[in-house]
């Protein structure tokens, strides 16, 4: 099964939110980790020309936009998140003309482009910090420089810890200390200084003028620190992020910064957006970042960290939807990114982990709101957990951090994911999810570039490559392509103008629904608890749930919800479960058996239904 005849057309078609206030409200956005996506020049490192050459893959996949990780001038102490020049492309990745051509090429394919901006900290090589170290008058006021405590100021100014391990302070030769919540090469900016706000407004305008469609804001919760920089009084602070208030994250003052950026984005028109990488102790606190006058999206890391447990999943989904609906914003779902162990491995690894990852992807893509895909998840890539120490480049490895999660905020310092997560990766560090992609061929570098790759690729990845999976109706790649096509075409998931069909006859793998008659109607049964159209029942379209989603009764271990004309079943149990068929099956992560009245759901699987 292939979808090449429709993917490019779909990439530029209307999303289900186009008519209701913004393309981003239900967009599927694909994260490109530039170093590991595609190499054009043979140095083993991905670059902007490589990304541009592979944009047709993203258009065919059916995503709406691409998010690029930092490609700015940087010493690369933290994979480019230590920026020395925010207005220039690092020669490692190309030049400014390459960025311009990439944006134009993406737009020609109907893809929007979002780029990272890193406002919490700069590189130690940034001109501002170099001036601060050189003693230029006033230069240190742009950062958090403080005298030390104790005898001769030999102790750090407070007890804050770096996300990457060790103290969050480094002493300079004249005795002062500077704050770095991440690596010492990443000094934190002081956003109370007016020059900082003015500089970043200028940076945003620079890239908006080039034509980019939005920004993913790194550590969006971290730019403002509590007055006086008070002690926390506890160690292991990385484990507290996203679970309780902290003086260096999620301070109320960050919201005025985001309001000013929203005004700037709105002044450009064309649906330019801001996406918060933010961690907060509660869903309600996170929703503050997406109020009508603030940012457009915020990553839902609680969903990412949720164990393979139906009760936990339902709780996270309900709380997330309630919090964002209360402020009139969409919920943004994500399963993996460049800072966490890939979810195939988090869900158990091997065949079981892959089955759960495929099911989780269908669950995510069926939920109301927007979704982010991390490069390679459409191939079912696992974490590479056996990288030799000599090739590892994560600064957390050098500083001894052993806390899994996203290293940029609670996406980086969050609590250890629970649930079935063996094997969990390589000590919770991040190199294993950043191994370059396999595109084609039976041996490394699998079409990644003309020669080699900056991190070694495992033997055996040839069968996971884009070329190997294309056309295979059972492959993870074709599952993602089919899901994204159906997401646009089905009325309950896409906009009315995006397609009026029920999803039947759209090229979905027929073998996935053994025994199903895709053209057969499922009679309405008022006594069937799974029928979503019980008049006045919980799925009444005139009900109070603005997102149009309703939970239905289901056997233990199964989640079942409906949206208009659509149902989704998730079986989290390790054995099959039989239940009344909620409609006509149109897509499943594993083959299902149905006679039109009942269905036998495979273990660790998700199925989409229509009527």
Beta strands, then each sheet from edge to edge (+ up, - down):
strand 1: 28-32
strand 2: 65-68
strand 3: 72-74
strand 4: 83-89
strand 5: 112-118
strand 6: 145-146
strand 7: 169-171
strand 8: 177-179
strand 9: 214-218
strand 10: 273-276
strand 11: 297-298
strand 12: 332-334
strand 13: 370-374
strand 14: 513-514
strand 15: 550-551
strand 16: 558-563
strand 17: 566-571
strand 18: 577-580
strand 19: 584-588
strand 20: 592-594
strand 21: 598-601
strand 22: 605-610
sheet 1: 11+ 10+ 9+ 5+ 2+ 1+ 13+ 12+
sheet 2: 3+ 4-
sheet 3: 6+ 8- 7+
sheet 4: 14+ 20+ 21- 18+
sheet 5: 15+ 16- 17+ 22- 19+
end
